[in-house]
Amino acid sequence: MNDAIRLLRAELLLTQDCLDKLQRMKTILQENTDGAEVEATVQAIQPILAKLSLLDTRKREFLQRAGKTRMTAYAADQPDSVERNTVLHLLQKVQQAERTMRKELDDDRELLKRSKQFVDFHINVITQTAANDTYVPPGAAELENRRGVRMFDANV
């Protein structure tokens, strides 16, 4: 039972650390257009993710030795005790932190997508991308007749 508590505490600490870095990245993406800070934040997250991956492997090995597929199943099979309650409490905290981390990842992904669209827009302005006379769906043959109107939403 002590091994499960140690694994869950380590997972909770690493997940919280990763969550802090993801929130920092979100703030950077919202406030800055400088890519240097984003790069530094990503580099700070990578070792944490590597440790989480290693911890996940250790947790799977622990569960395999215990003959269980999930930590909740392991905790449910243990007799009522303070350690069991601690494991259940830590499991709840880890799951909440993982849900929050998924949300932060989704937010960061959306901000990165918007940053890419912003860059694409400016490249189109700089390269003076011209529009067709009519809308042509992607993959369809383009019209030969072109007007001199700038097209700001064309993909690079």
N, C-alpha and C positions, 0 to 999 in steps of 0.2 A: 504494500500500500504506500509505503514511503517513496518507492521509486515513481509511482504514478503522481504523487504530489510534487516531487522534484521536477519531473518532466513537464507537468502542467504549469508550475511556477515559472520555469525557464521559458516556456512557450508564451505565457502571458507577458513576461518582461520583454521578450523579443518582439512580440506583436505590438505592444505599446510603443516601443522604440521605433518600429517601422511606421506605425500610424503617425507618430510625431513628425517623422521625415516626410511622409506623404502630405500631411497638412502644411508643412513648410513649402513643399513644392507647389501646392495649390495656391498659396499666398504669392509665391514668386511668379507663377504663371498669370495670376490676376493683376499683379502690380507692375511687372517688368516685361520688357521685350528683349532683354539681354539674355542670350542663351547660356552664358558662362555660369550663372548661378544655378540654372536648371541642371547643367552638366555636373556641377559639384554636388548637388543634392542627389542626383541619380547615383553618382559614385559612392555617396555615403550610404545609400540604401542597399547597394549590392552586397556588401559583407553581411548585413543583417539578413537578407534573403538567403544567402548561403548557409548561415547558421540555422535559420528556420528549416531549410531543407534537410540539413544534417539532423536536427532535432526530430523532424518528422520521420526520418528513417529509424532513429532510435526508438521513437514511440511505436512505430509499426513492429519493430523487433520485440519490444516489451509486450505488446498485445498478442503477437504470435506465440510467445512463450506462455502467456496466460491463457491462450486458446480462445481469444475473443477477437472480434473484428472492429469493435468500437470501444472507446473509453467509457461511454455511458453504460454499455453492457457489462464491462468489467466492474464498474462501480455498483451497478444494480445487484450483482451477484455477491458482493461483499456483505458481511454481517453489519448490522447497525452499529456505528461507532463514530467517534469524533473524526477519525481519519476519513471515513466514508463521506461524512458530511463536508469535510474539507475538499475532497476530490470533486464532489458534486458542485460545490460552490465555485471552485476554480474552473470547472468545465463551463459553468454558466458565464463566468467572466470572460473566458477565452472565446466562447461562441459570440458573445456581444462584441468583443474587440474585433473579431474576424468580420462580423457584419459591418461594423463601422469602417474597417479597412477596405472592404469591397466597395462601399459607397464612395470613399475617398479616391479609390482607384478609378471608379467610373467618372467621378468629377474631373480628375486629372486627365483622363483619356479624352473627355469632351473638350477640355481647355486646350489640349495639344492639337486636337482636330481643328478647333477654331483658329489656333495660331497658324496652322498649315494653310487654312483657307485665306487667312490674312496675307500670308506670304505669297500665295498663288495670285491673289488679287493684285498685289503690287508688282509682281513680275509681269502680269498681263498689261498693266498700265505702262510699265517701262518698255515692254516690247511692242506696244501699240497693236495688240491683237484686234483684228477687225471682225465684225459680225457679218453673217450671211443675211440675205434678204429676208429669209424666213427661218423659222426654227427648224433645224434638222436633227432628228433623234440620233443618239450615238450609234455608229455603225452604218448609218444610211449614207447614200451617195450625196455629196455636197453639191450645192448649186454653183455654177461657174460664175454667175454674176455676183460681184461683191460690192458692198457699199463702203464708204469711208467712215462708218460709225464705229467707234471703239466699243469693244465687247469686254466688259469688266469681269464677267463670271465664267469665262472660258478656262478650262483646265490647261495647265502647262503640260 
